[in-house]
Amino acid sequence: MTDLSSAPRFGREFLETSRKDSWWAGPLMSGLGFLVFVVYTTWVMLLGTHYEWGPYLSPMYSPLFRPKWWPFSPAILILWAPLGFRMSCYYYRKFYYRAFFFTPPACAVGARPQKYRGERALFLFQNLHRFFLYLALIFVVILSYDAVVAFNWDGKFGIGVGTIVLVLNALFIAIFTFGCNSLRHLVGGNMNCYSCATLGKPRHGLWKIVSRINEHHQLWAWVSMIWVGLTDLYIRLVSMGMITDLRIL
């Protein structure tokens, strides 16, 4: 009879690994960073005050929509769309599956025992990512418009620190959105022969541009998320009189 006691095992126990590096640091930092963003965004969304000053409008309240029939913060009517795009993003799925659900916590680390059920039940909304993309593209236009408005000081051209903050916010959001995997598929990833298709050459060009941006999708996911929070915080502090917006021009 063959002795199986020393045979190699396939699969790992929960958190079992032979890695010697600090593999837990990445999931821990990304999980804490995202948790801070979620808590801050929820607080801002429910607050409903200090979201605009002069030509500046917080991206968490844009487009500003204040119907008379809605007694709560207008951000509640807005933020579901950009947050839905982020929460269903392929990169965001990767890090919050690791940081919060340990499936698995990191490469070559044992996952939490569970039955894999696909993107169903609680995570059914993730299948709507491509539809959230269409909304996200609209928000790129809206936030770009807000950045242009930030140059308008009572009908005159002007630049403040907040103007630069809003311009960078629109830029970072655009780069993150234009690097989306669903957009990459939409513009050309669903084609087998560019030379055989209508507008194949320009679509191939767009596909290459989106693919290049997509190479750093993780970076822009974090940069855009952090910056949108800082943009709201800056406008909020100026509106509350806690800091002064410096006029550059």
N, C-alpha and C positions, 0 to 999 in steps of 0.2 A: 504493500500500500504506500502511496506517495505521501510524504509529510508536507502538509500545506502551511504549517505554522510559520515557516520562514519565507513563504512566497510573497512577492510584492503586492501591496494593496493598491487598488484603484479607487480614486476619490480620497477626500480628506475629511477629518472631523472638523467641527466648527472651530474656526480660527487657527486650525493646525497649519503650520507652514515650516519650511526649511530655510526661509529667507532670513538673512542676518541684518538687513538694513531696517531703517525706520519706516516700514511699509504703511504703518498706521497714520503717519503724519499727514499724508495727502488727503485721505478721507476725513480725518479729524478737522483739518483746517478748512476744507471746502464745505463740510457740513456746518461748522460754526459760522463761517462767513455767510452762507446762504440763510442760516437761521436768523442772523442779525438783520439781513435784508428783509426777510419776511416779516419779522416783528416790527421793524421801522415802517415798512410799507403799510402794514395793517393799521398801525397807529395813525399814520398820515392820512390814510384812506378814510378813517372814521372821524378824524378831527374836523375837517371841513373849513378850516380857516388858514389865513396867512399863506396862501398859495400863489399870490400875484403881487407884484409891486412895479409901478411904472409900466414899462413895455415888457416886463418879464412875466412869464407864466410857467408855473411848475409843470414839468412833463407828466407828473402823476395826476394832473387835473386837465390835461389837454387831449381832445378839444373841450373847452369849457362848456358844459352842458348843464343848465340849471332850470329844469322845467318846474312850473308852479306845483304840479301834482306830486313832486318828489320832495319829501320833508327832510331827507337825510343828506349826507355829504355827496356832492356830485361825482366824486372820484369812484364811488361804488358802481356807478353806471358806466365807467370808462375802463378801469384797470383790469377787468376780467379778460379783455381781449389781448393786451400785451403780455399779461401774466400767463394766459393760456398758451400763447406762442412759446414762451420760455419753458414752462413746465412740461410741454410736450416735445421740446427740442431733444434731438438724439443725444447731444452732449450732456444736457441737464439730467436726462434719464440715467445716463451712466453714473454721474457722480452722486445723485441722491439714492440710487439703488445701492451703491457702495456705502455711502456715509450713514444712511438711515435704516436700510433694510438688510445690509450685509449679504448681498446676493451677487457676487461675493464681495467681501470688504476690500480686496485688492487682488491682483494677479497672483496665482499660486498660493492663495490663502483659502482655507476651508470656508464654505458658505454656510449660512444658517439653513438648517434642514427645513425643506418645504416642498410642496408640490408646485411645479411650474405650470401656470395656467394661461400664459401668454398675456397679451394686453387686454385683459378682460376685467370684469367686476370694477374695483376702485379705479383701475387705470384704463378704462375703456376710452376716456377722453383723449388719450394719446394718439388714437387712430385718427383724430381730427387735426393733426398737425398741419397737413397741407392746406386745410381750410383756414386755420389760424394764420398761416403764411400770407394769405390774401389780405387779411385784416392788418397784419404787421406792415405790409407794403403801403397800405393807406396811412398808417401812423408815421411812416418815414416821411411822407409828404406833409403831414400835419406838423410834425416836429420841425421840419425844415422851414415851414411857414412861420412857426413861432420864433425860429432863429432870425429870420429876416425882419420880423416885427420888432425884435430886440434892438435893431438899429434905428428905430423910429422914436425920437424923443420930441413929442408934441409937434409932429410934422417936420422935424428937422433931423438930419442925419447925425447920429452920435454913437459912440462906443463906450460901454462901461465894462467892468470886469464881468458882470452878469451876461453881457452880450457874448463875450468869448466863451463863457461857460455853456451857454445855450447852443452856440454854434458847434462846439466840440461834442455836446450831447447828441445833437442831430447826426453828426458825422459818425460817432461810435455806434449809434443805433443802426444807421444805414449799413455800415460795414458788417455788423453782426447779422443783420437780416439778409444782406446780399451774399453771405457765405453759407446760407441755409442749405442743408442737403436736399430738402424738397424743392427749393428753387433750382438747384443744380440739375435735378431730374427733370424739372418742368421745362427748362430752356434747351435741354439737349440730351439729357441722360436717358431718355426713353427712345432714342433713335439708334438703329443698327447701321444705317448708311447715310452719312451726311450728304454725300455727293448725289444721292438718289432722291433726297427729300426737297420739298419746296423751302426756299430760304435756308438751305442746309449750311451754306458757308457762314452767314452771319450768326446762325444759331450755334455753330461750332465755336465761333469766336466768343460768344457770350458764355458758353459752357466752360471754355478755358479760363475766362476771367473769374467766373464764380468758383471754379475748382481751385484756382490760385488763392482766392480769399478763404475758401473752405479749409485750406491747409492749416490755418491759424484760428479756426473757429472757436476753440477752447479759450484762447487768449481774449478774443473780442467778446465772447460771452461774459467773461468776468469784468473786462474793462467797461463795457457798456452798462452792465448791471450796477457796478460800483458808482459809475459816473452819474447815472440817472438819480441815484440816491443822494449823491453830493450836490447835484443841481437843485433838487428840491430843498435840501438843507440850506444851501446858500440863499435861495430866494426867500425861504422861510425866516432865516435870521435877519435878512435885510428888511423884510416886511415887519418883523417884530421890533426893529430898531436896535437890535443887539450888535449889528455890524453895519458899516457904511459901505455902499457900493461906490467904488472909485471910478470916476469918469476919466477915461483916457483921451477921448476926443469929443 
